[in-house]
Each structure stands twice: as C-alpha cells, then as structure tokens.
Amino acid sequence: MIPGLLGVLHVLAVFGLMTGIFGRGTCYREARRAPDLATLQSRMEMGTIFETTLVRPATFAVLLTGLLAAWLRGWPILGFLQGATVNWVS
C-alpha cells in the first residue's frame, strides 16, 4: 500500500516538475520577444516564479519519492553496484 502511494506521489511530483520546466521555458521564450524593457522584466519574473515554486521543490520531491519508493519495494538503488542484474534507473 505505502510503496504504491509513494509511486503515485512520485508521478505527481514528475508532473509538477514538467509543468514548471515547460512554464519557465515558455516565459523565457516570450521574454525574448518582448518589445520593451518593462515587458521583458515582467516575463522574466514570471519565469522565476515557475522556477522557485515548481521546479526546485518538485526536483527534490521527485528524487525523494523515487528513492523511497524504490527502497520500500526492495529495488537495488545502486543497481549493479549492489549485485543486481538490472539498473532500476534505466
């Protein structure tokens, strides 16, 4: 039950991370097309908001939930370094 829940949380964290990355990229792409300095500044600030509220926290959440889910399922986190035949990351 807990490993499955962590798997779902991991997937949701990945969705949050991807949303932040795409949002930040869209803001920065639109900033390149800004006709004046004020518009450029506002679009860059919006990209920074995506970075600080989604990308950074979601990156940590993806790593943490992924490692915990793998550990609870008994998957070797270090793959072949722990004697496994397959690397779970790949």
C-alpha positions in Angstrom: 0.0 0.0 0.0 2.7 2.5 1.0 5.0 1.7 -2.0 2.1 2.2 -4.3 1.2 5.5 -2.7 4.8 6.7 -3.0 4.8 5.7 -6.7 1.7 7.8 -7.3 3.3 10.7 -5.4 6.4 10.3 -7.4 4.4 10.5 -10.7 2.6 13.6 -9.4 5.9 15.2 -8.5 7.2 14.5 -12.0 4.1 16.2 -13.4 4.8 19.2 -11.2 8.4 19.3 -12.3 7.5 19.1 -16.0 4.8 21.8 -15.6 7.4 24.0 -14.0 10.0 23.4 -16.7 7.6 24.0 -19.5 6.1 27.1 -17.9 9.6 28.5 -17.2 10.7 27.8 -20.8 7.5 29.4 -22.2 8.1 32.6 -20.1 11.7 32.8 -21.1 10.8 32.3 -24.8 8.2 35.0 -24.6 10.7 37.3 -22.8 12.9 37.1 -25.9 10.1 38.6 -27.9 9.5 41.4 -25.5 9.2 44.8 -27.3 10.4 46.8 -24.3 12.3 46.5 -21.0 9.2 46.5 -18.7 7.7 43.6 -20.6 11.0 41.7 -20.6 11.3 42.2 -16.8 7.8 41.0 -16.1 8.2 37.9 -18.2 11.5 37.1 -16.6 10.0 37.5 -13.2 7.2 35.1 -14.2 9.7 32.5 -15.3 11.5 32.9 -11.9 8.2 32.3 -10.1 7.9 29.0 -12.0 11.5 28.2 -11.1 11.1 28.8 -7.4 7.6 27.5 -6.8 7.6 24.4 -9.0 11.0 23.4 -10.5 13.1 23.5 -7.4 10.7 21.9 -4.9 9.5 19.3 -7.4 13.0 18.3 -8.2 13.6 17.4 -4.6 10.2 15.7 -4.4 11.0 13.5 -7.4 14.3 12.4 -6.0 12.9 11.8 -2.5 9.8 9.9 -3.5 11.6 7.9 -6.2 14.3 6.7 -3.8 11.8 5.9 -1.1 9.5 4.0 -3.4 12.5 2.0 -4.8 13.7 1.3 -1.3 10.3 0.1 0.0 9.9 -2.1 -3.0 13.3 -3.7 -2.4 14.8 -2.5 -5.6 18.5 -2.0 -5.5 19.1 1.7 -5.7 22.7 1.4 -6.9 21.9 -1.3 -9.5 24.8 -3.4 -10.5 26.9 -2.0 -7.7 24.7 -3.9 -5.3 24.8 -7.1 -7.3 21.7 -6.5 -9.3 21.4 -7.7 -12.9 19.4 -4.6 -14.0 19.8 -1.0 -13.1 16.3 0.2 -11.9 17.0 3.8 -13.0 17.4 2.8 -16.7 
